[in-house]
C-alpha cells in the first residue's frame, strides 16, 4: 500500500481517529446530508448515502446522528445547505493534491485553503492541472497480522475487487466505487473485519521525496484535513513504509 492511503491506515492504527472523533463526525454528517439532499433519504435507492453510512458505521457514529443528518438533507429538519468544491493544488516537491470540500461559504473556504497552502509551501493550481492523475476507487484495509492475504484475495476477487496487495502490515483491497459496497459486505460476511474502508481519489503514479520534504508535505496535508470544510485530501506522495512524523 503506497502514498496517502497508507498514511491514513497508519494514523488509524495509532488511534488518531479517536482523538479527532468529533471533527470526523462533523465531516461525515455533512456527507450524509448532501447525499440525502441529492439522492433522497431512501438508503436502498441511494448508493452515495449507503457509502456515507458505511463510513459512519466504521467510526461508531450514533444512529440518532445519522438519522438527523438524513432528515436535514431531505428537508424534514432545518439544516445548512452545503456546496461541494474540489481544489487542485501543488505541495512542496511538486506533489499533486486534490482537496475535496463541503461548505456553506465558498469565499471563506477558498481563502482558508489558499492560506494553508501558502503557509505550507504549496499553491493552488488551475482546474484540470492534476485531476487527470487521480481516479476514484474504493479501498478496504485489513490487518495482515490477523488475516492471510490469500484468504482475503480469494474472497475479494470473487466479490468483484480489482486488486489485493499487502504492504506495511496491511492487506489492501481496491475496488471500483460501484463495487465497493458489494465487496465490503462480502468480506464482512466471510468473517473479515476491516481496519479502514473508504471511497476516495487514488493516484495512478506516486512521487518520492526525501524525508525532509515528505515531512513538509504530510504536515501540509494534516493542516488541510484539520480544516472543518475540507472533507478529504488525496496526494500522489509515496510515503516510505518506515516513515514517521517527528514530534
Protein Blocks (a to p, Z undefined) as FASTA:
>chain_A
ZZjllmmmmmmmnommmmmmmmmmmmmmmmmmmmmmmnojafklmmklmmmmmmmmmnop
afklmmmmmmmmnopagcddddddddddddehhiacddddddfbfklmmmmmmmmmmmno
pacddehklmmmpccdddddddfklpcfklmmmmmmmnopabdcdeehiacddddfklmm
mmmmmmmmnopacfbdcdddddfbdcdddfklmmmmmmmmmmmmmpmklmbdcdfbdcdf
kbccdZZ
